């Protein structure tokens, strides 16, 4: 055992040297620009953290008492969370209250996890840590629409409740109506607005998943403390909170899949016939629900399951070849139908429904496969046009600044915790032998959650499917980090508490926060981003503009605008005219004769002109405009409507807004 630990320490040191050498070589060979190589230094920082943490925790501490009793600590976290929520409402700002709350709350939780934690108290504290930042975002962003799908889902709920028929749900979701039926029921019986019902349902549903993650961890790992660390990882990772607020069918599906994951594990652990039948019945009902909830999720999940199947097949052979018999499994054990029949039933149900229903996703997959074999697929080309705006050049100073932002801190600590989790698995492989297949596969897949220099098709959606399993190695890393040795225990433990608190606090200020705060919050390196939220006044003004055109525009008149505005128009009751897209070029932003809907938000954001199909090749256009150029251009046209930054322009010929532009960026915003 000692020799293995020494070997792992050598491996940790080698990982640090390898990462440093690789980044240095890529920069020297100019494969990466120097600023990009510096940003990639998060991996070096993570490898160094994992190496030091592993060396400091190689000897197990026999146990310690938490600074506060479990019940007191959990009540204190809940009280601090309530105070944070009150401060957010009163100040209408969330950065400082949420940051202060999370630093203290995760320090208290980490102190409990470093001792002999009480599951109920820790889970209550973790649920509070997850709920408060998500609720704070809901209260301070007005109408948050993420990738614009929220507009469509608000419209779908309006139509569903107006007609009472799922066939009225647009955009093909009449074939997958479970999400809309569920959130529509919440809206109907709670009296909440459609948007509020969607977001609050997502926040509450994902908060409720915290104990589910714990139960999955207990079933897989067999240890309550480690399972609590896995639940802590779920609350820290940025994607669950992001998809709780940006709640849409895939979010709902993945929550149900996590519940289904536990149901399969519970079925396997059942020892009585009556319990087996109960779990089996529940699994069948859940599978039927999942089939009617989403479509693309299962395509992405199929790749994850295929990866696990490969690991399971290798596990039947490799461990014995290298003398690690404890990890070897019986050949074919993964095929036991009795415990895994819900998985097979789900696969068959999804395939049957996709074939039976006129689902576009099935045809898209077949079409894409044909294009790949005929070599007609090309990479998407993205270009950003600027009108009167000088985008900041990438530099070493900006790259170093990024490492110091919450995003940089989160990825550095996340990389370190993930590597430490891998070292913990290798160090105590016999203890985790029962879950070895899942842990090995999850550790490999978790790398997709880190910033990579490659673009993945449906990358964000794939990452979220990966999160279902990635919480396991991250949880192992947190558990190992909080295992202080007897000698120098107070110092090591204090550092570990600070690291966990920083990891937990920074996680809430990455994807779920950076997109709508932008550079104005003084938290991130200054750069424009795509608009993902509107204030209540902005959204109301877009609705007023849509109703204005519906009432006063001639029947055959054309209205044009950007993607966000077009999706917002589609969600306005009574507007059925549709909105065409504008076109960006070096000549300016052009549109056909008729009306153009402009928004002052264009001066703060990158603006997409067309929706992209990431499954096939496409040419994507973005633009951004200065405030002075925007106002000067709008003033030269006949403005027939104006409210809260939204204007409707009318012209007799083709439009050309903002004058000549430049094309300084290829590859999209931030590319």
RAZI-V394832 format. One record per pair of residues at least 24 apart in sequence whose C-alpha atoms are under 7 Angstrom apart, sorted by the first residue. I is the first residue (numbers start at 0). J is the second residue. D is the distance in whole Angstrom. If there is no record, write none. Layout:
# RAZI-V394832
i | j | d
I | J | D
I | J | D
This chain:
# RAZI-V394832
i | j | d
4 | 426 | 6
7 | 422 | 7
8 | 54 | 7
11 | 50 | 5
12 | 50 | 6
14 | 46 | 6
15 | 43 | 6
15 | 46 | 5
15 | 47 | 6
18 | 43 | 6
19 | 43 | 6
33 | 395 | 7
34 | 393 | 7
34 | 394 | 6
34 | 395 | 5
34 | 398 | 5
37 | 398 | 6
37 | 399 | 7
38 | 398 | 5
38 | 399 | 7
38 | 401 | 7
38 | 402 | 6
41 | 402 | 7
41 | 407 | 7
41 | 410 | 6
41 | 411 | 4
42 | 411 | 6
42 | 414 | 6
44 | 411 | 6
45 | 411 | 5
45 | 412 | 6
45 | 414 | 5
45 | 415 | 4
46 | 415 | 5
46 | 418 | 7
48 | 415 | 5
49 | 415 | 5
49 | 416 | 7
49 | 418 | 6
49 | 419 | 5
52 | 480 | 6
53 | 419 | 7
56 | 482 | 6
56 | 483 | 6
56 | 484 | 6
58 | 484 | 5
59 | 482 | 7
59 | 483 | 7
59 | 484 | 5
60 | 482 | 6
60 | 483 | 6
60 | 484 | 4
60 | 485 | 5
62 | 114 | 6
63 | 114 | 5
64 | 114 | 6
65 | 110 | 6
65 | 111 | 5
65 | 114 | 6
66 | 110 | 7
69 | 111 | 7
69 | 117 | 6
69 | 120 | 6
70 | 120 | 6
72 | 107 | 6
73 | 120 | 5
73 | 121 | 6
73 | 123 | 6
73 | 124 | 5
76 | 104 | 5
76 | 124 | 6
77 | 124 | 6
77 | 127 | 6
80 | 127 | 7
80 | 131 | 6
84 | 131 | 7
84 | 135 | 6
87 | 135 | 6
88 | 138 | 7
91 | 139 | 6
92 | 139 | 6
93 | 135 | 6
97 | 132 | 6
98 | 504 | 6
101 | 128 | 7
101 | 503 | 7
101 | 504 | 5
102 | 500 | 5
102 | 501 | 6
102 | 504 | 6
104 | 128 | 7
105 | 499 | 7
105 | 500 | 5
105 | 503 | 6
106 | 496 | 6
106 | 497 | 7
106 | 499 | 7
106 | 500 | 5
109 | 496 | 6
109 | 499 | 7
110 | 496 | 7
112 | 224 | 7
113 | 481 | 5
113 | 482 | 6
116 | 224 | 6
118 | 227 | 7
122 | 210 | 6
125 | 231 | 6
125 | 234 | 7
126 | 206 | 6
126 | 209 | 6
129 | 206 | 6
129 | 234 | 5
130 | 202 | 7
130 | 206 | 6
132 | 507 | 7
133 | 202 | 7
133 | 240 | 6
133 | 244 | 6
140 | 532 | 6
140 | 534 | 6
141 | 533 | 6
141 | 534 | 4
141 | 535 | 5
142 | 532 | 6
142 | 533 | 5
142 | 534 | 6
142 | 535 | 6
143 | 531 | 6
143 | 532 | 4
143 | 533 | 6
144 | 245 | 7
144 | 531 | 5
144 | 532 | 6
145 | 245 | 6
145 | 531 | 5
145 | 532 | 7
146 | 531 | 7
147 | 563 | 6
147 | 566 | 7
150 | 566 | 6
150 | 567 | 6
150 | 570 | 6
151 | 570 | 6
153 | 193 | 6
153 | 194 | 6
153 | 570 | 7
154 | 570 | 5
156 | 183 | 6
156 | 193 | 7
174 | 291 | 7
175 | 291 | 5
175 | 292 | 5
175 | 293 | 6
176 | 291 | 6
176 | 292 | 6
177 | 291 | 6
177 | 292 | 5
178 | 248 | 5
178 | 251 | 7
178 | 292 | 6
197 | 246 | 6
198 | 244 | 5
198 | 245 | 7
198 | 246 | 6
201 | 243 | 5
201 | 244 | 6
201 | 246 | 5
202 | 243 | 5
202 | 244 | 6
205 | 243 | 6
211 | 258 | 7
215 | 261 | 5
218 | 264 | 6
219 | 434 | 6
220 | 431 | 6
220 | 434 | 7
225 | 474 | 7
225 | 475 | 7
225 | 478 | 6
228 | 474 | 5
228 | 475 | 7
228 | 477 | 6
228 | 478 | 6
229 | 470 | 6
229 | 471 | 6
229 | 473 | 7
229 | 474 | 4
229 | 475 | 7
231 | 474 | 7
232 | 470 | 6
232 | 473 | 6
232 | 474 | 5
233 | 470 | 6
235 | 503 | 5
235 | 506 | 5
236 | 506 | 6
237 | 506 | 5
237 | 507 | 6
237 | 509 | 7
237 | 510 | 6
237 | 511 | 7
238 | 463 | 6
240 | 511 | 7
241 | 510 | 7
241 | 511 | 5
248 | 292 | 6
248 | 293 | 6
249 | 293 | 6
249 | 296 | 6
252 | 289 | 6
252 | 292 | 6
252 | 293 | 7
257 | 467 | 7
263 | 338 | 7
263 | 339 | 7
266 | 338 | 6
267 | 338 | 5
282 | 341 | 6
283 | 341 | 7
286 | 345 | 6
290 | 348 | 7
290 | 349 | 6
295 | 360 | 7
299 | 461 | 6
300 | 464 | 6
306 | 440 | 7
307 | 436 | 7
307 | 437 | 7
307 | 440 | 6
310 | 436 | 6
310 | 440 | 6
311 | 436 | 6
325 | 429 | 6
325 | 432 | 6
326 | 429 | 7
326 | 432 | 5
326 | 435 | 7
367 | 615 | 7
376 | 615 | 7
376 | 616 | 6
377 | 616 | 5
378 | 616 | 5
379 | 616 | 5
379 | 617 | 5
379 | 618 | 6
380 | 617 | 6
380 | 618 | 5
380 | 619 | 6
380 | 666 | 7
381 | 618 | 6
381 | 619 | 5
381 | 620 | 6
381 | 665 | 6
381 | 666 | 5
381 | 667 | 5
382 | 619 | 6
382 | 620 | 5
382 | 621 | 6
382 | 664 | 6
382 | 665 | 5
382 | 666 | 6
382 | 667 | 5
383 | 620 | 6
383 | 621 | 5
383 | 622 | 5
383 | 662 | 6
383 | 664 | 5
383 | 665 | 6
383 | 667 | 6
383 | 668 | 7
384 | 583 | 7
384 | 584 | 7
384 | 585 | 7
384 | 621 | 6
384 | 622 | 5
384 | 623 | 7
384 | 660 | 6
384 | 661 | 6
384 | 662 | 5
385 | 622 | 6
385 | 623 | 5
385 | 624 | 6
385 | 660 | 5
385 | 661 | 5
385 | 662 | 6
386 | 623 | 6
386 | 624 | 5
386 | 625 | 6
386 | 657 | 6
386 | 659 | 7
386 | 660 | 5
386 | 661 | 7
387 | 624 | 6
387 | 625 | 5
387 | 628 | 6
388 | 624 | 6
388 | 625 | 5
397 | 524 | 7
400 | 524 | 6
401 | 524 | 6
404 | 522 | 7
404 | 523 | 6
405 | 505 | 5
405 | 508 | 6
405 | 509 | 6
406 | 505 | 7
406 | 508 | 7
406 | 509 | 5
408 | 505 | 7
409 | 502 | 6
409 | 505 | 5
409 | 506 | 6
410 | 449 | 7
412 | 502 | 6
416 | 473 | 6
416 | 476 | 5
416 | 477 | 6
417 | 472 | 6
417 | 473 | 5
417 | 476 | 6
419 | 476 | 5
420 | 472 | 5
420 | 473 | 6
420 | 475 | 5
420 | 476 | 4
421 | 472 | 7
423 | 475 | 7
423 | 476 | 7
423 | 479 | 6
438 | 471 | 7
438 | 472 | 7
441 | 468 | 5
441 | 469 | 5
441 | 472 | 7
442 | 469 | 6
442 | 472 | 6
444 | 469 | 7
445 | 469 | 5
456 | 613 | 6
456 | 614 | 7
457 | 613 | 7
527 | 603 | 7
527 | 604 | 5
527 | 605 | 6
528 | 604 | 5
528 | 605 | 6
528 | 668 | 7
529 | 604 | 5
529 | 605 | 5
529 | 606 | 6
530 | 604 | 6
536 | 643 | 6
537 | 643 | 6
537 | 644 | 7
540 | 642 | 6
540 | 643 | 6
540 | 645 | 6
541 | 568 | 7
541 | 645 | 6
542 | 568 | 7
542 | 571 | 6
544 | 640 | 7
545 | 571 | 7
545 | 574 | 6
546 | 574 | 6
549 | 574 | 6
556 | 593 | 6
557 | 592 | 7
557 | 593 | 5
557 | 594 | 6
558 | 593 | 6
558 | 594 | 5
558 | 595 | 6
559 | 590 | 6
559 | 594 | 6
559 | 595 | 5
559 | 596 | 6
560 | 595 | 6
560 | 596 | 5
560 | 597 | 7
561 | 606 | 7
561 | 607 | 6
561 | 608 | 5
562 | 607 | 6
562 | 608 | 6
562 | 609 | 6
562 | 610 | 7
580 | 608 | 6
580 | 609 | 6
581 | 608 | 6
582 | 608 | 6
583 | 620 | 7
583 | 622 | 7
585 | 659 | 6
585 | 660 | 5
585 | 661 | 6
586 | 658 | 6
586 | 659 | 5
586 | 660 | 6
587 | 655 | 6
587 | 656 | 6
587 | 657 | 6
587 | 658 | 5
587 | 659 | 5
587 | 660 | 6
588 | 655 | 6
588 | 656 | 5
588 | 657 | 7
589 | 654 | 5
589 | 655 | 5
589 | 656 | 6
590 | 653 | 6
590 | 654 | 5
590 | 655 | 7
591 | 653 | 5
591 | 654 | 6
592 | 650 | 6
592 | 651 | 6
592 | 652 | 5
592 | 653 | 5
592 | 654 | 7
593 | 649 | 6
593 | 650 | 6
593 | 651 | 7
594 | 647 | 7
594 | 648 | 5
594 | 649 | 5
594 | 650 | 7
595 | 647 | 6
595 | 648 | 5
595 | 649 | 7
596 | 646 | 6
596 | 647 | 5
596 | 648 | 6
597 | 645 | 6
597 | 646 | 5
597 | 647 | 6
598 | 644 | 5
598 | 645 | 4
598 | 646 | 6
599 | 644 | 5
599 | 645 | 7
602 | 626 | 5
605 | 668 | 7
628 | 657 | 6
629 | 657 | 6
632 | 656 | 6
632 | 657 | 5
